[in-house]
Amino acid sequence: MCARQRCVDGLVGSACDDGADCSSDFECHAGFCSDGALGSTCDAATDCASGFCGTILCTDGSLGSDCDDPADCATGTCHPVSDSCVEDDKALGDPCTNGVECASGFCYPDECVDGSLGSACGNGSHCQSTVCVDGFCVDGAIGSPCNGVSDCFIPNCIGGFCAGSVGDSCTTDAACELGHCYLSQCTTGATGVGCANAADCESAICVNTTCSDGSAGSPCLNDAHCLSQSPPLSRRPPEGDAAKSIASQQAVPRARAARRSYSQGEQDSQESESGVGSQPQRRAGAGRSTPPRKRKMRP
């Protein structure tokens, strides 16, 4: 057989380009014929009888074995620097070269530590808070010591301490705890506070350099400066089936009232024609007192 421009026998360890370059009992892995035994080449754990494939060779996954990731180890974990299986449950104070060896997950300088605030550190990887300043773990909160904005969770370091409270100096909104920076000073962004744009306001409404809440009566220059007001539920017109039901209920008394009005009109008309119920008309002169006529005396 010819592989890589050389004649080969196809046995374990023989160079290969694919399975055709190996004897029928072997496979080609990582460029060499393999039988899956310990020390044979492999590309994945399934290529090995042990079920563990280190960097390119089958291993038993024991401590000290080659590895690429924790899955290559039967016990412990894979050291990210040495690429070998190591213990991962060492107690505080036990010797170590990397945090993966410690149950706490932190190693400094050569022993397992807990990485708590105030613990000695060389960088953020030695601390639970991920922040190390001047050799000690700190929390990176406002008031925490800092050498630069990277030492603060709010990127604002002033005079050696993390800043960002209302009234602190700032250059961007991100440098403020509440996310509002106006005229180089952190603000609350509350109604009545100064602003340059909507981002400076908690309500996202800035009118004439002042934050507004958009309520009725507040200043505005356009509709966007006013909050949409929906009528309370008690005032909203009914919709759908509810509207049909109410309309049906209201139609009944209206129909009854219409019938009563019609009936009363008919009755009044009939009485008018028959004279029933109408007031009798007074004859001309009726009720007037007529003075007695004087008799003429004959001479």
Helices and strands as residue ranges (DSSP letters): E 2-3, E 6-7, G 19-21, E 27-29, E 32-34, G 45-47, E 52-53, E 58-59, G 70-72, E 77-78, E 85-86, G 99-101, E 106-107, E 112-113, G 124-126, E 132-133, E 136-137, G 149-151, E 157-158, E 161-162, G 173-175, E 181-182, E 185-186, G 198-200, E 206-207, E 210-211, G 223-225, H 240-274
